[in-house]
């Protein structure tokens, strides 16, 4: 069964609601990603303040708001117009200026070499044409620009968590519709090869995953969240997503656009 990307339209109004399954992507996941991304920028000697940044697949604006708060000028692009309305409203309530635009990773509504920084999370494992997304990413980046990303690895561990627990099993699934397809998950070496075809040099990948010590309690958390006994935001915090040694579930990393 193909993945149902329309779920982001149907659930768009509730991205920031802790009882919403989409909020799993926020609780501990946003801090984990953002902490790693900022650390990479500092390691490369790039102060985020003043960077022109593009958020591909920005959804409700979780990361767009974080990058704006550290001084980036952010353009957020997403194919879901209802999600962008939620993102605009939340940013306005927070007093943040973010330029949100309807568009897709395969056809970005931006100029060539416009951005110092492009980042892309929870997107690559959903796209039908990964080559097109990488080509557009490279087009949007200035030579020497930085690309930050995360995606889901194609392993038995990711199949268990992202497919079986979160999607297939009746007692634990967050959605009653497929939001992932195992064959669309991406191994790091395959992603690196795709990047290289479009002038992006992959420098590093690190693990991103739950660090909860007891897997059984983590599975029980999904049961409780589905029953309304725990919010999905709280479940995310208890799963304690962060940088891990293993890349078996998902991974994040950075690349740069070649200087030619």
Secondary structure per residue as TSV (DSSP state, phi and psi in degrees):
chain	resnum	aa	ss	phi	psi
A	1	X	-	360.0	129.3
A	2	X	-	-67.5	155.6
A	3	X	-	-69.1	151.7
A	4	X	-	-105.3	84.2
A	5	X	T	-71.8	-11.9
A	6	X	T	-68.6	-11.5
A	7	X	H	-57.9	-29.1
A	8	X	H	-72.8	-22.1
A	9	X	H	-79.2	-44.0
A	10	X	H	-66.7	-33.3
A	11	X	T	-101.4	9.7
A	12	X	G	-59.0	-36.1
A	13	X	G	-69.5	-12.4
A	14	X	G	-117.7	18.9
A	15	X	T	-49.7	-40.6
A	16	X	T	-92.9	2.3
A	17	X	-	-83.9	122.4
A	18	X	T	-63.9	-21.0
A	19	X	T	-84.1	-3.1
A	20	X	S	-87.6	132.1
A	21	X	G	-54.9	-32.2
A	22	X	G	-61.3	-22.1
A	23	X	G	-71.2	-9.8
A	24	X	G	-55.3	-30.1
A	25	X	G	-77.0	-2.6
A	26	X	T	-109.3	-67.1
A	27	X	T	-18.7	-77.9
A	28	X	T	-109.3	-10.5
A	29	X	H	-76.9	-44.5
A	30	X	H	-58.4	-49.6
A	31	X	H	-60.0	-36.9
A	32	X	H	-64.9	-48.8
A	33	X	H	-63.6	-51.3
A	34	X	H	-63.6	-39.6
A	35	X	H	-60.4	-43.6
A	36	X	H	-65.9	-44.1
A	37	X	H	-62.7	-44.5
A	38	X	H	-65.6	-37.8
A	39	X	H	-61.9	-39.3
A	40	X	H	-62.5	-46.4
A	41	X	H	-59.0	-44.0
A	42	X	H	-66.0	-38.6
A	43	X	H	-62.0	-32.9
A	44	X	T	-87.6	2.5
A	45	X	T	75.1	26.2
A	46	X	-	-111.4	116.1
A	47	X	-	-75.5	123.1
A	48	X	S	-59.9	-28.9
A	49	X	T	-60.9	121.4
A	50	X	T	93.6	-10.0
A	51	X	-	-69.2	140.8
A	52	X	E	-88.2	116.0
A	53	X	E	-119.9	141.7
A	54	X	E	-115.6	126.1
A	55	X	E	-104.2	106.3
A	56	X	E	-89.6	118.0
A	57	X	T	77.9	52.4
A	58	X	-	-73.7	-16.3
A	59	X	T	56.2	-130.3
A	60	X	T	-82.7	-0.4
A	61	X	S	99.8	18.5
A	62	X	H	-55.8	-55.4
A	63	X	H	-79.9	-30.8
A	64	X	H	-58.1	-40.6
A	65	X	H	-68.5	-38.2
A	66	X	H	-64.1	-46.0
A	67	X	H	-67.5	-34.1
A	68	X	H	-64.8	-39.0
A	69	X	H	-65.1	-25.1
A	70	X	T	-96.1	11.2
A	71	X	T	104.3	1.4
A	72	X	-	-73.7	150.5
A	73	X	E	-96.5	106.5
A	74	X	E	-103.6	132.8
A	75	X	E	-109.1	123.7
A	76	X	E	-108.4	128.7
A	77	X	E	-119.8	135.3
A	78	X	E	-155.5	144.9
A	79	X	S	-74.8	-13.5
A	80	X	-	-93.1	101.2
A	81	X	H	-59.8	-40.0
A	82	X	H	-62.8	-36.7
A	83	X	H	-63.9	-39.2
A	84	X	H	-66.1	-34.4
A	85	X	H	-62.5	-42.1
A	86	X	H	-63.6	-42.8
A	87	X	H	-62.3	-44.4
A	88	X	H	-62.2	-44.1
A	89	X	H	-63.6	-44.0
A	90	X	H	-67.8	-39.4
A	91	X	H	-63.9	-41.5
A	92	X	H	-63.1	-41.3
A	93	X	H	-63.5	-29.7
A	94	X	T	-89.9	-1.6
A	95	X	T	72.2	30.6
A	96	X	-	-109.2	138.6
A	97	X	-	-100.0	112.3
A	98	X	-	-134.7	133.5
A	99	X	E	-90.8	102.9
A	100	X	E	-99.5	133.2
A	101	X	E	-134.7	140.6
A	102	X	E	-75.2	130.5
A	103	X	-	175.0	173.5
A	104	X	B	-121.7	162.7
A	105	X	T	-64.5	-24.6
A	106	X	T	-79.5	-16.7
A	107	X	B	-150.1	77.8
A	108	X	-	-72.6	133.8
A	109	X	S	-84.3	59.8
A	110	X	S	-140.1	164.4
A	111	X	-	-82.4	162.7
A	112	X	T	-63.6	139.6
A	113	X	T	50.9	40.5
A	114	X	-	-87.7	-21.1
A	115	X	E	-120.9	143.4
A	116	X	E	-78.5	-28.2
A	117	X	E	-143.5	132.5
A	118	X	E	-125.8	135.7
A	119	X	E	-133.4	153.1
A	120	X	E	-152.6	113.7
A	121	X	-	-130.0	141.4
A	122	X	S	58.2	35.9
A	123	X	-	-126.6	-49.9
A	124	X	G	-59.2	-31.4
A	125	X	G	-79.6	2.7
A	126	X	G	-112.1	-11.3
A	127	X	-	-88.6	147.1
A	128	X	S	-81.7	-25.4
A	129	X	-	-130.1	85.5
A	130	X	H	-62.8	-37.2
A	131	X	H	-59.7	-42.7
A	132	X	H	-64.3	-39.5
A	133	X	H	-65.0	-42.2
A	134	X	H	-67.0	-38.1
A	135	X	H	-62.5	-44.2
A	136	X	H	-68.6	-36.7
A	137	X	H	-60.8	-47.5
A	138	X	H	-63.6	-38.1
A	139	X	H	-61.8	-39.7
A	140	X	H	-73.4	-24.4
A	141	X	E	-84.4	142.3
A	142	X	E	-72.4	152.5
A	143	X	E	-53.4	130.6
A	144	X	E	83.7	-2.1
A	145	X	E	-67.3	162.8
A	146	X	E	-109.6	135.5
A	147	X	E	-116.9	123.0
A	148	X	E	-114.3	141.7
A	149	X	E	-156.5	164.0
A	150	X	E	-144.2	159.4
A	151	X	E	-161.5	177.9
A	152	X	E	-99.2	131.0
A	153	X	-	-74.4	156.9
A	154	X	-	-101.0	89.6
A	155	X	S	-140.9	170.7
A	156	X	H	-66.1	-33.4
A	157	X	H	-65.0	-43.5
A	158	X	H	-69.5	-34.2
A	159	X	I	-63.8	-39.4
A	160	X	I	-64.6	-48.1
A	161	X	I	-78.3	-54.5
A	162	X	I	-77.9	-28.2
A	163	X	I	-99.8	-57.0
A	164	X	I	-71.8	-57.2
A	165	X	I	-69.3	-48.7
A	166	X	I	-85.1	-12.0
A	167	X	I	-133.1	-41.3
A	168	X	I	-93.6	-44.6
A	169	X	-	-72.8	125.7
A	170	X	T	-58.5	-37.2
A	171	X	T	-79.2	-16.2
A	172	X	T	-120.3	-16.9
A	173	X	-	-63.6	141.6
A	174	X	S	-83.1	-31.9
A	175	X	-	-126.4	153.3
A	176	X	S	-98.3	27.5
A	177	X	S	-144.7	149.9
A	178	X	-	-72.0	122.1
A	179	X	-	-108.5	-9.8
A	180	X	-	-136.0	152.3
A	181	X	-	-128.1	127.2
A	182	X	G	-55.1	-40.8
A	183	X	G	-67.2	-14.7
A	184	X	G	-90.7	-7.1
A	185	X	-	-67.6	155.1
A	186	X	-	-126.8	123.7
A	187	X	-	-73.8	144.7
A	188	X	H	-54.3	-40.2
A	189	X	H	-66.4	-34.0
A	190	X	H	-70.9	-39.0
A	191	X	H	-65.0	-43.4
A	192	X	H	-60.2	-39.8
A	193	X	H	-65.9	-40.0
A	194	X	H	-65.7	-43.3
A	195	X	H	-57.9	-45.5
A	196	X	H	-60.7	-32.4
A	197	X	H	-64.0	-18.8
A	198	X	T	-119.8	22.3
A	199	X	T	79.3	21.7
A	200	X	E	-108.7	128.4
A	201	X	E	-102.9	114.5
A	202	X	E	-78.1	125.1
A	203	X	E	-103.7	-30.8
A	204	X	E	-161.7	143.5
A	205	X	E	-131.9	142.7
A	206	X	E	-134.4	157.8
A	207	X	E	-70.3	146.4
A	208	X	E	-133.3	120.3
A	209	X	E	-170.0	174.3
A	210	X	E	-69.3	139.6
A	211	X	-	-113.1	13.0
A	212	X	-	-59.0	134.9
A	213	X	S	-75.6	-25.4
A	214	X	-	-113.8	103.4
A	215	X	H	-57.7	-34.6
A	216	X	H	-64.3	-39.8
A	217	X	H	-68.8	-31.0
A	218	X	H	-65.7	-45.2
A	219	X	H	-63.0	-41.4
A	220	X	H	-61.1	-33.8
A	221	X	H	-60.7	-39.4
A	222	X	H	-65.0	-38.0
A	223	X	H	-61.9	-47.3
A	224	X	H	-64.9	-39.3
A	225	X	H	-65.5	-41.4
A	226	X	H	-63.7	-34.1
A	227	X	T	-81.3	-2.1
A	228	X	T	80.7	14.0
A	229	X	S	-88.0	-9.1
A	230	X	S	-153.0	141.3
A	231	X	-	-74.8	156.3
A	232	X	H	-69.0	-29.5
A	233	X	H	-63.3	-43.1
A	234	X	H	-67.1	-38.6
A	235	X	H	-59.4	-43.7
A	236	X	H	-58.8	-43.7
A	237	X	H	-65.1	-38.6
A	238	X	H	-70.5	-30.6
A	239	X	H	-68.1	-22.0
A	240	X	T	54.7	53.5
A	241	X	E	-58.7	143.1
A	242	X	E	-174.1	-175.4
A	243	X	E	-69.8	132.8
A	244	X	E	-127.1	160.7
A	245	X	S	-68.8	-35.5
A	246	X	-	-89.4	140.0
A	247	X	-	-102.0	17.5
A	248	X	S	-67.6	-31.2
A	249	X	S	-91.2	-61.9
A	250	X	E	-149.1	172.0
A	251	X	E	-150.1	158.3
A	252	X	E	-131.7	165.6
A	253	X	E	-177.6	-170.1
A	254	X	E	-144.6	153.9
A	255	X	E	-139.0	168.3
A	256	X	E	-129.3	153.7
A	257	X	E	-81.9	133.5
A	258	X	-	-58.8	144.0
A	259	X	-	-93.3	115.8
A	260	X	-	-126.8	360.0
